[in-house]
């Protein structure tokens, strides 16, 4: 561990940077480590083991041994232990939020919000652990009965991104543990510490050693570790959140052994505001959705469509509200928008802004360029108008504090434009016409539709997309735990006399 952290923790063990495997602190077999950088300063603040494919088998074997014990626990015991884990995470909220700021760059207030959102999943799966039931079926054939049972699938692997590392870790791991599975988790190289911290708290809560193992790795070794996990014969399920490009690679790897997988992939989410919308409500929801974590959310507004009758007035209010944002380090008092997490995001955002402007878009707020001489990975919020559907920023996920506004005239027009993408994660519609609201709900091609809201993600509802935004669901009643279960059918012949 680094001699000094750039912040104070009540429980310093939560920043212990080594992997958690089989209940122990483990370093990479190679002895190598990689640096973790604070996006707000561009400086290294800690290092973690740089595992490679050679480290995978030992870790999976540990989780497999744990599965032999943990899968036999009663649902009630699993629920009780998840509840203990949940409370330990809640109690560590202050420490985890600080770590989260230095990993992701997001403001402290947003870090608190992520932890509160994350613990909604641990709380939800306390209950879901006892609700995975089989059934009995009266057969059409006389004297025959069918019975189904649900059983945990085995060891699962989770590949977690950097934008909401603790929320996505808990959403995946809590579901797996509720089902009776064990898990090996590979966090993003940018954000390994929060995953390690909650794994330590899981051990403290009483889960068997090996039931939740964490392997950290650098960006260079990420493909090798991910591939080794996907191909390992003892891994029975893979859950991945990330880009569509990588999701297709994961799909190919899992297909080799017909391995079950869940994918939550990229988004190109439209945010549609009709003339009759409550524009105060729509603006407030847009501000919270678009600028959260500097635009780095898969469900963020990627394409803003405003109907012509309110277009000019709405853009004016949008600029005024955006000008109130305070950009700075996540720990600085009053910061409402932090840096992006990686400098790669700045390169992409600058390219998109340049392309849009060169093709006729108007720069109405911000610069579309990275902020120089800050040390961190900053870009001031930028707004472009007259954006068309053929521009780069309309075609691909932005993942930066860059927003383009487009005008539309009719419902049919905007529906066609909104659906004209290979992705289908989330869409948002604002109108006070209830008939239109229902029509848009049915017509928009996305797995999640915000109806007069920009926040549709919650533990009690299924999360996931359609088209190239993925397959399978996380969270929600029944479906999330079901992703980690297998169904067995038993057929019984009953004698017609006693």
N, C-alpha and C positions, 0 to 999 in steps of 0.2 A: 504494500500500500504506500501511496505517496506520504512523505513525512508530514505535510500540512495540506489540509483541504482548504479551498477558498471560501468555506462556509462552516458554520458550527452545527453539529448534530447532537441531539440528546442521546441517541444510540449510535455510536460511531461504527458499530459492527455492520450497520446497514450499508456502509460504503466500503466494506471489504470486497476487493475487486476480483477475487479468484472465482473460478467456476464452482458450482455446487453439484457434486456428483456422489451418489451413494452416501449422502449425509456428511461429506467431507469437503474441505477446500482443496481444489485440484488446479494445478497448472497444466499447460500444454506439454505433451510429451517432448516436443521440440525445444521447450524452454523459452520459446519466443513470446513476446508480448506486443500489443499494439496500443497506440495512444488514443485517448478519448479527449475530444476538443470541445471547449466551451464556445458555442456559436456566437455568443455575445462579445467575445474578445479575440477569438481565433487562437487561443492559447491552450496548451495541453494542461489538464488538471489531474489526470489519473491514467493508469494503463491496466489492461486486462489480458488474460492468456489468449494467444493467437493459435487456437486449435485448428487442426486440419483433419483430413479424412482418417488419419491414424487414431484419432481420439474418439471416434464415433462408436466403435464396437463395444469398448469397455463401458461406455455410458449407456448404450442400449441394453446391454446385458444386465446392468444394474436395475434399469427400469423393468426389465422382464422378470427379474427375481422379485421385485416389489409387487408386480402384478399378480404373481402367484398367491401372495398374501392379501393384497388390498382388494382384489376382485371378489374375495370371499367375505369381505365385510358386509354387514347388513346395510341396507339403505339408510336406516336410522343412524347408525354409527358414522357413516359417511357424512350425512347431513350435520350431525353434531360437530364433527371435526372441521367441516367447511365453515360452520358458524364461528368456531374459535379462531380460525384463520382470518375470517372477515373482521372480527373485532381487533385482532392484532394489527391488521393493515389500517383500520380506522384510527387506532391509537398512535400509529406511526405517521399519520397524515402530514405533520409539519416537516419531519425529516424527509419523507419521500418527495414532497413538493420541491424542496430545495435541490435534491438530486435531479429531479425532472427538469428544473430550469437550466441547470448546467449541462444536461444532456441534449435537450431539444432547443433551448433558447426561448421558449415561450414565457410570457410574463408569469410572475408568481400567482396572480389571481387565476390565470388559466390553468396553472398546474394544480391548484386546489380544486378547480372545477373538474379536471380530468380524473383526479383521485376519487372525488365524490361520484362521478359517472362510473368509474371502474368498480368501486365497491357496491354499486347497485347490482352488478353481475354476481359477485360473491354472495350477496344477500339473496338474490333471486334463485340461485342454484342450491341454496340450503333447502328450499322447498321442493325444487324439481328433482332432487336426489331420490325422493320417496314416491315419485309419480311416474316412473317408467314401468308400466304394467303390461302384462300379456293379456290374453283373452281366451275364452272357450267358445267353440262354434258348434252348433248343431248341424250335422251334415245332411245333405240331401239324400244320402244313402242310408237306409234303415240300419240301426244298430251301430252306427259309426259316429265318433266324436272327434273333433279336432281341437287342439290346444296349442296356443302360441306362448312362448316365453321370450323375454328380452335379456340378453347377456352382454357384458362389456366386450368390445371388439379386441382389446389387447393394448399393447403399447402404442401411443400416438406420438407423432412429431409435430411441433408447431414452429413455423417460420414467421417471425413477427417483425413488422416495419418500425421505423423510427418516429413517425409523426404522433402517434398516441400509444407509446410503448407499454405503459402500465395498464391502460384500459383494454388493449387488445390481448395482452398477456392474460389478464384475469378473465376476459370473456372466453378465451379458448381453454385455459387450464381449469377454471371452475366447472365448465361443462363436462370436460373429460373426467375430472375427479368425481363429479356427481354421478356419472354413468358407471363408475368403478374401474375406469382406465387409469393407467399411469402415463406420464408424458416426459419427453425430452424436448426442451425448448431452445431454439437458436435465436437469440435477439439480434437486432441490427447492430452493426459495428459502432454506429453513432450513439446508441442508447442501451448499453448492456447492464448498467448498474441497477436500474429499477427492477429488472427481471431477477437479477441475483438477489436483491433485497427481499422481494416477496417470496422467493423460494426458501430463503432462510426462515422467514416467518412461517412458512408452511411446515417446516420441520419442527419449529417451536410449537405449532398448533397440535402436533401429534401424528401427522401423516407418516407412513413408513419411509425409511430411508430409501432413496431411489425412486419414489413415486413421482417426484417433480425435480428432474435434473436440468441444469442449465449449462450449455456449452457456448462460450463466447469465441468470436473469430473476427479477424480483420476483413476488410472488403475484398482483398485479394484471395483469401481462403474461403470466402462465403460459398462460391459455387461448389467447391469440393466437399465441404461439410454438408451442404444442402443435398447434394447428389447422394452422398453416402447414407444419409438418413432416409431419403426416399427409396433407395434400393435395398436397404437392410431388410432381410427376411423377417426379422422380429418386429419391425414397424408395420402395424396393420392399418394405420390411418394417418394421413397427412393433412394438416390444416395450414393454409397459407394466406396471408394478406400482403398485397403488393401490386406491382404493375401487371398489366395484361401480358406484356412481353415475357416476363419471368413466369407468370402463371401458365402460359403455354408450355414452357420448358418443364415445369413441375408436373403438368398433365402427362407429358410424354414419358417422364421418368416413372410415374406411378403406373402408367399403362403397361409397362413391361411385365409387371407382376399382378396386373388387375387390382391394384391397391386402391382402397377407398380414399377419396380426398374431398376437401371443401376449399373453395377458392373465393376470396373476396378481392376483386381486382379494381382496375382503374375506373374513373368516372369522368364523364363530360356533361355535367349536370346542368340542365336549363332551369332558369328562375324566371317565371313568366308573370308579368303584372298587367292586368286588364284595366281599362279606363275606370271601371266601377269599383275597383279595389279600394280598401282603406289604405291609403298610401303611407300614412303614419305607421300603421302596423307593418306594412310591407317593408318599409325602409328600416325599421328597427330590426326586423328579422334578417334582412339582407346584411346589415352591418355586422350583426353577431355571427352570421354564417360565413360571410366572405373573408373578413379580416382576422377571424380566429386563427391562431397559430400562423399568422402571416400568409394566409391562404393555403396552408398545407394540410388540407383534409380531403379525402377521396370524395366526400359528399358535399364539398364546398360548391358554391355557385360558380360555374365555369363559363356559362353563357347567360347574360342578362337580357331578356326581351321585354320591352316596355311598349305598350300600345300608344299609337300616335297622339291621341288626345291628351295624354298626360306626360308625354315624353320629355319635353323641354323643362317643365316644372319639376319633374322627378329628378332629372339630372342635376338641376340646380340644388335641390335639397340633398342629394347624394354627395355632391362636392362639399357642401357646407358641413355635413355630418362627418365626412371623412377627414376634413381639415382639423377636427377636434382630436384625432388620434395622436397619441404621444409615443413616438418610436424610441426605443432604447433597450438597454440590457434588461433581461427579465427580472432581475433582483432590484433594479433601480425604482425608487418610489415614484408612483404615478404612471409607470409604463403601461400602455394599453396594447402595444404591438411590438413584439420582439423581432429578432433576426430570423432569416430562414435557417434551416438546420445544416445545410451543406452548400458550399459554393457552387456546386453543379446547378442548383436551382436558379442562381443568379444568371448564369450563362444562358440557360434556357429562356428565362423571363426577358432578358435583354434582346434575345433573338426574336422572340414573339412580338415584343413592342416595336422593334425596328421593322419587322415585316408588315405589321398592321399599318404603321404610319406611312411606309413607302407605298402602300396600296390604298391610301385614301382615308384612313382613320384619323381622327383629330385627338391630339393630346390635350385634355382639359384639366388634368390635375396630376401632379407629380412629374417625374422625369423619365421613367421607364429605364433608368440606369441604376446600378448599384451605388450605394453611398461610399465615397472614397474616404480613406484616412480614418476609419473608425476602428479598424482591427478586427471587427466582427463581420458577419455575413448579412449586411443590412441593405434593404431597398425600401425607400419610402413608398407608401401606397400610391398607386398610379391608376388613373381612370382614362379610358379612351372611349370616344363616341364614334358613331357611324361605322361600327364594326360590321363586317359582312361574314357570311358563313364560310367563305372560301379562305379566310385568313388562318394562319397557323394557330392563333390563340382560340379559334373556334373549332379547330379540328382535333386538338390534342389537349390533354389535361395540363393545366397551367402550373399548379402547385407553387404559387408565389403571390405576393401582394399586387397583382395586376388584374384589372377588371375591365372588360369591354362591354359596352352598351349598344344594343341593336334595337331598331324600331320595327314594329309590325302593325298590321291593319286588322286582320281577321283571325277568328279562332281557328279555322281550317288551315290558314297559312302558318300560324305559329306552331300548331300541332305537327304539321309536316316538317317544319324546320327543326323543332325540338327532337323529333325522332330520327332525323337524318344524321345518325352517328352509329358506329359499331358498338358503342357502349350503352349500358342501360342500368346504371346503379340507382340514381335518385333523380327526381324531378320535383319542382316546386311551382305551385299555382296560387295566385292571389286574385280573388274575385268575390263579390257578394252575391253573385247569381248562383244559387244552389244547383240549378239544372246544369249550368256550364261546369261547375265544380265536379259534379258527378261524371259528366261526359269526359272531362279531362282525366279524371281518375282512371277511367276505363281505357282511354285512347293512348295515353302516354306510355311509351315503352320503357319502363323502368321497374325495378323491384320494389322501390320505396317511393311513395308520392307524398310530399308535404302539401296539405290542403289548408291554405292560409297560415302556414307555419314554415319556418326554416329549420326546425329542430324536430325531426321525426324518429330519431334513434333513441331507443330505451330498452331496458333489459327484458321487459315483458312482451315485446313485439319482435318478430323475426327480422334479422338484418341480413341483407344480401341482394345481389343484383341479378339481371338477366342478360342475354346476349353476351358480349365479350367482357362484361363486368363480373363474370364468375358463375359459380353454381354451388348449391347447398346454402344453408342458412345457419347463422349464429344467433344466439339468444332467442327469446320467445318461448311460448308454451309448447311443450312436447318436442318441437323440431330440433332444438339445439342439442339436447341430450341424445335424441334419436340418431344424430350423426355419429355418435360414438358407440352405438349398440348394433348387435346383430339379432335378427329375429329367427327363432327356431319354431318349426311346426311339428307337433307330435300328433299322430293319428292313432286312435284307440278304438278297437272293435268291442262292443258291449254285447254279451250274451243276452238273448231275449227271455231267459228264464233264470231263476235264482236257485 
